[in-house]
Amino acid sequence: MTEQDFGRVAVLFGGCSAERDISLQSGQAVLEALRQCGVDAHPFDTGERPLAALADEQFDRAYIALHGRFGEDGTVQGALELMRIPYTGSGVMASALAMDKWRTKLLWQAVGVDSPRSILLTEHSDFEKVAQTLGLPLIVKPAREGSTIGLSKINRVEDVAAAYHLAAEHDALVLAEEYIAGTELTAAILGDTALPLVRIEVAGELYDYEAKYLSDATRYFCPCGLPEEQISLIQAQALQAYQTLGCEGWGRIDLILSQDGRFYFLEANTSPGMTSHSLVPMAAKAAGIDFKELVLRILSLSHVG
């Protein structure tokens, strides 16, 4: 496709999720890249404008640069399907599943994709028993949030209740998860190809919101430095994890390589960040794909249905 074939493109960003600020940055970067490529691209903040305006203003395509709820969870995708406007990334079902870390785990377990053990929490849960079952330390997090929002690493049984209530402020579905010590990795996927893995080293204990978006102390390595045979194995299973959820277009699978050499998949991201700290552009660059080419490729994979 040529740049003119894309027609009038809306870059959807902002929104009303807890990740709005990051989405604004992603959307601006995507918008500038598309315009530099000659695409007739326009900003569209879904937190400030009704989606119906996309049809009223006769947009031909939508580039989704939204993160979190009401953008990455199938809701916007469903609206675009009804309007018959082709959009980037995964469809309704895959977006909804990937946003739900608990149901993602259930599907992955069914096909043999390893993920840390977990237990759903409620205010009536026996937190001491949960800690005994999963071991300490453990992770408590909202099941349907991104960017580690509401996430806690717990070292003491008496802190589980407070971590639950923090996570519950963001989501009614809260997950306690086994903590796996090891190396943070991410596998970016473009089309049906796994890009070079990115290895992440953080200054603190967790690759949390601050480490992802604010800290200059977080270090990224791409190529990741692992043996090629191990990289190929991880990439193949990342593709399996991605395809099991029905994902398409592009995305990112996050995982931990444990100290005993096993790898555990944590979650899938169907609309990853596209900021200066983001991992998909980093992986694409290592594969010889610059940022402008990356956004064009993602846009070329837009679809309805």
C-alpha positions as CSV (number, residue, x, y, z in Angstrom):
1,M,0.0,0.0,0.0
2,T,1.1,3.6,-0.6
3,E,0.7,6.3,1.9
4,Q,-2.3,7.7,0.0
5,D,-4.0,4.3,0.0
6,F,-4.5,4.5,3.8
7,G,-6.9,7.5,3.3
8,R,-7.8,9.7,6.2
9,V,-6.4,8.1,9.4
10,A,-7.4,8.9,12.9
11,V,-4.7,8.3,15.6
12,L,-6.7,7.3,18.7
13,F,-4.9,8.3,21.9
14,G,-5.4,9.7,25.4
15,G,-8.7,8.0,26.4
16,C,-9.8,7.8,30.0
17,S,-7.8,4.9,31.5
18,A,-5.1,5.1,34.2
19,E,-2.6,5.0,31.3
20,R,-3.8,8.2,29.7
21,D,-0.6,10.1,30.0
22,I,1.5,7.3,28.4
23,S,-1.1,7.0,25.6
24,L,-0.8,10.7,24.9
25,Q,2.9,10.3,24.4
26,S,2.5,7.2,22.2
27,G,-0.2,8.8,20.1
28,Q,1.9,11.9,19.5
29,A,4.9,9.9,18.4
30,V,2.8,7.8,16.0
31,L,1.0,10.9,14.6
32,E,4.3,12.6,13.8
33,A,5.8,9.5,12.2
34,L,2.7,8.9,10.0
35,R,2.7,12.6,8.9
36,Q,6.4,12.4,8.1
37,C,5.6,9.4,5.9
38,G,3.0,11.4,4.0
39,V,-0.1,9.8,5.6
40,D,-3.1,12.0,6.1
41,A,-3.2,11.4,9.9
42,H,-5.2,13.3,12.5
43,P,-5.2,13.3,16.3
44,F,-8.3,11.9,18.0
45,D,-8.4,11.9,21.8
46,T,-11.1,9.4,22.8
47,G,-11.2,10.9,26.3
48,E,-12.4,14.2,24.9
49,R,-14.4,13.3,21.8
50,P,-17.2,10.8,21.1
51,L,-16.2,7.8,18.9
52,A,-19.2,8.5,16.6
53,A,-17.2,11.5,15.3
54,L,-15.0,9.0,13.5
55,A,-17.8,8.1,11.2
56,D,-19.2,11.7,11.0
57,E,-15.8,13.0,9.9
58,Q,-15.4,10.1,7.4
59,F,-12.1,8.6,8.7
60,D,-11.0,5.6,6.6
61,R,-8.8,3.9,9.2
62,A,-7.9,4.1,12.9
63,Y,-4.5,3.7,14.4
64,I,-5.1,2.6,18.1
65,A,-2.5,4.2,20.4
66,L,-4.7,3.8,23.4
67,H,-3.4,1.8,26.5
68,G,-5.5,0.1,29.2
69,R,-9.2,0.1,29.6
70,F,-11.5,1.6,27.0
71,G,-8.9,1.3,24.3
72,E,-6.9,-1.9,24.7
73,D,-9.7,-4.1,26.2
74,G,-12.0,-4.7,23.1
75,T,-14.4,-1.9,23.7
76,V,-13.0,0.6,21.1
77,Q,-12.4,-2.4,18.8
78,G,-16.1,-3.3,19.0
79,A,-17.2,0.2,18.2
80,L,-14.9,0.4,15.2
81,E,-16.2,-3.0,14.0
82,L,-19.8,-1.6,14.2
83,M,-18.7,1.5,12.2
84,R,-16.8,-0.7,9.7
85,I,-13.6,1.3,10.2
86,P,-10.4,-0.7,9.8
87,Y,-8.2,-0.5,12.9
88,T,-4.7,-1.6,14.0
89,G,-4.0,-4.4,16.4
90,S,-6.0,-7.3,17.7
91,G,-9.8,-7.8,17.4
92,V,-12.5,-7.6,20.1
93,M,-12.1,-11.1,21.6
94,A,-8.3,-11.1,21.7
95,S,-8.1,-7.6,23.1
96,A,-10.5,-8.5,25.9
97,L,-8.8,-11.7,26.7
98,A,-5.3,-10.2,26.8
99,M,-6.4,-7.4,29.1
100,D,-7.7,-10.0,31.6
101,K,-4.5,-11.5,33.0
102,W,-6.5,-14.3,34.8
103,R,-8.2,-15.6,31.7
104,T,-5.0,-15.2,29.8
105,K,-3.4,-17.6,32.2
106,L,-6.2,-20.1,31.9
107,L,-5.8,-20.3,28.2
108,W,-2.1,-20.5,28.3
109,Q,-2.2,-23.3,30.9
110,A,-4.5,-25.2,28.6
111,V,-1.9,-25.2,25.8
112,G,1.1,-25.7,27.9
113,V,2.5,-22.2,28.1
114,D,4.1,-21.7,31.5
115,S,2.9,-18.8,33.6
116,P,3.5,-18.1,37.4
117,R,0.9,-19.8,39.6
118,S,-1.9,-17.5,40.8
119,I,-5.0,-17.2,42.9
120,L,-7.9,-14.9,42.5
121,L,-8.5,-12.8,45.7
122,T,-11.6,-11.4,47.3
123,E,-12.0,-9.4,50.5
124,H,-13.0,-12.7,52.1
125,S,-9.8,-14.6,51.0
126,D,-7.7,-16.3,53.6
127,F,-4.6,-14.2,52.9
128,E,-2.4,-16.3,55.1
129,K,-3.3,-19.5,53.2
130,V,-2.7,-17.7,49.8
131,A,0.8,-16.8,51.0
132,Q,1.4,-20.4,52.1
133,T,0.2,-21.7,48.8
134,L,2.2,-19.4,46.5
135,G,5.1,-18.7,48.8
136,L,6.7,-15.4,49.7
137,P,7.5,-13.0,48.2
138,L,4.4,-12.8,46.0
139,I,2.8,-10.3,43.6
140,V,-0.7,-8.8,44.1
141,K,-2.1,-6.9,41.1
142,P,-5.3,-5.9,39.4
143,A,-6.2,-8.5,36.7
144,R,-7.3,-5.9,34.2
145,E,-4.9,-3.0,34.4
146,G,-1.6,-2.3,32.6
147,S,1.7,-0.6,33.3
148,T,1.9,-2.3,36.7
149,I,-0.7,0.1,38.1
150,G,-1.9,-1.1,41.5
151,L,0.8,-3.7,41.7
152,S,2.6,-4.7,44.9
153,K,5.4,-7.1,45.7
154,I,4.7,-8.6,49.1
155,N,7.4,-10.0,51.5
156,R,5.2,-10.4,54.6
157,V,1.9,-12.2,55.1
158,E,0.5,-9.3,57.1
159,D,0.9,-7.0,54.0
160,V,-1.3,-9.1,51.7
161,A,-4.5,-7.5,52.8
162,A,-3.3,-4.0,52.2
163,A,-2.0,-5.0,48.8
164,Y,-5.4,-6.5,47.9
165,H,-7.2,-3.3,48.8
166,L,-4.8,-1.2,46.8
167,A,-5.3,-3.4,43.7
168,A,-9.1,-3.5,44.3
169,E,-9.2,0.3,43.9
170,H,-8.4,-0.3,40.3
171,D,-10.3,-3.5,39.5
172,A,-12.8,-5.8,41.1
173,L,-10.7,-8.7,39.8
174,V,-7.5,-9.0,41.8
175,L,-4.8,-11.6,41.3
176,A,-2.1,-12.9,43.7
177,E,0.8,-14.4,41.7
178,E,3.8,-16.4,42.5
179,Y,6.9,-14.2,42.3
180,I,9.5,-15.6,39.9
181,A,13.1,-14.2,40.5
182,G,15.0,-13.9,37.2
183,T,15.6,-11.8,34.1
184,E,12.9,-9.6,32.6
185,L,12.4,-10.2,28.9
186,T,9.9,-9.0,26.3
187,A,9.0,-10.4,22.9
188,A,7.6,-7.9,20.4
189,I,5.5,-9.4,17.6
190,L,4.9,-7.8,14.2
191,G,2.5,-9.7,12.0
192,D,3.4,-13.3,12.5
193,T,7.1,-12.7,13.3
194,A,8.7,-12.4,16.7
195,L,11.2,-9.6,16.8
196,P,14.6,-9.7,18.7
197,L,14.1,-10.1,22.4
198,V,14.7,-7.2,24.8
199,R,16.3,-7.8,28.1
200,I,15.5,-5.4,30.9
201,E,17.6,-4.5,34.0
202,V,16.0,-2.4,36.6
203,A,17.7,-0.5,39.4
204,G,15.1,-1.4,42.0
205,E,13.2,-4.6,42.8
206,L,10.4,-4.3,40.2
207,Y,10.0,-3.2,36.6
208,D,7.1,-0.9,37.7
209,Y,5.6,2.3,36.4
210,E,8.5,4.4,37.5
211,A,11.1,2.0,36.0
212,K,9.2,1.8,32.8
213,Y,8.4,5.4,32.1
214,L,10.3,7.8,34.4
215,S,13.6,6.3,35.4
216,D,16.8,6.8,33.4
217,A,18.4,4.0,35.5
218,T,16.5,1.2,33.8
219,R,18.7,-0.5,31.2
220,Y,17.6,-2.3,28.0
221,F,19.6,-4.8,26.0
222,C,18.7,-5.7,22.4
223,P,20.2,-8.0,21.3
224,C,19.4,-9.6,24.7
225,G,22.7,-11.6,25.0
226,L,21.1,-15.0,25.5
227,P,22.2,-18.1,23.5
228,E,20.6,-18.2,20.0
229,E,19.0,-21.6,20.7
230,Q,17.3,-20.2,23.8
231,I,16.2,-17.1,22.0
232,S,14.6,-19.1,19.3
233,L,12.7,-21.3,21.8
234,I,11.4,-18.2,23.7
235,Q,10.3,-16.5,20.4
236,A,8.5,-19.7,19.3
237,Q,6.6,-20.0,22.5
238,A,5.9,-16.2,22.6
239,L,4.2,-16.6,19.2
240,Q,2.2,-19.5,20.5
241,A,1.1,-17.5,23.5
242,Y,0.2,-14.6,21.2
243,Q,-1.7,-16.7,18.8
244,T,-3.5,-18.7,21.5
245,L,-5.3,-15.5,22.5
246,G,-6.2,-14.8,18.9
247,C,-3.9,-11.7,18.7
248,E,-3.1,-10.2,15.4
249,G,-1.3,-7.2,13.8
250,W,1.2,-6.5,16.5
251,G,1.7,-6.9,20.2
252,R,4.1,-7.7,23.0
253,I,4.5,-10.7,25.3
254,D,6.3,-10.2,28.6
255,L,8.1,-13.0,30.4
256,I,10.6,-13.9,33.1
257,L,13.6,-16.1,32.6
258,S,14.0,-17.8,36.0
259,Q,17.3,-18.5,37.6
260,D,17.0,-22.2,36.8
261,G,16.6,-21.5,33.1
262,R,12.8,-21.9,32.8
263,F,10.7,-19.1,31.3
264,Y,7.3,-18.0,32.5
265,F,5.0,-15.8,30.5
266,L,3.4,-12.9,32.4
267,E,1.0,-11.1,30.1
268,A,0.1,-10.0,26.6
269,N,-0.1,-6.4,25.4
270,T,-2.2,-5.8,22.4
271,S,-1.5,-2.0,22.1
272,P,2.0,-1.6,23.5
273,G,3.7,1.7,24.2
274,M,5.3,3.7,21.5
275,T,7.2,6.2,23.6
276,S,10.9,7.0,23.9
277,H,11.1,4.3,26.5
278,S,9.0,1.7,24.7
279,L,10.1,-1.8,23.9
280,V,8.5,-2.6,20.5
281,P,10.3,0.2,18.7
282,M,13.5,-0.9,20.3
283,A,13.1,-4.5,19.1
284,A,12.1,-3.3,15.7
285,K,15.2,-1.2,15.4
286,A,17.3,-4.2,16.2
287,A,15.5,-6.0,13.3
288,G,16.4,-3.1,10.9
289,I,13.0,-1.5,11.1
290,D,13.0,2.2,12.0
291,F,10.1,3.9,13.8
292,K,8.4,5.3,10.7
293,E,8.5,2.0,8.9
294,L,7.2,0.3,12.0
295,V,4.1,2.5,12.3
296,L,3.5,2.1,8.5
297,R,3.7,-1.7,8.8
298,I,1.3,-1.7,11.8
299,L,-1.1,0.5,9.9
300,S,-0.9,-1.7,6.8
301,L,-2.2,-4.6,9.0
302,S,-5.4,-2.7,10.0
303,H,-8.6,-4.7,9.6
304,V,-12.2,-5.1,10.3
305,G,-13.5,-8.5,11.4
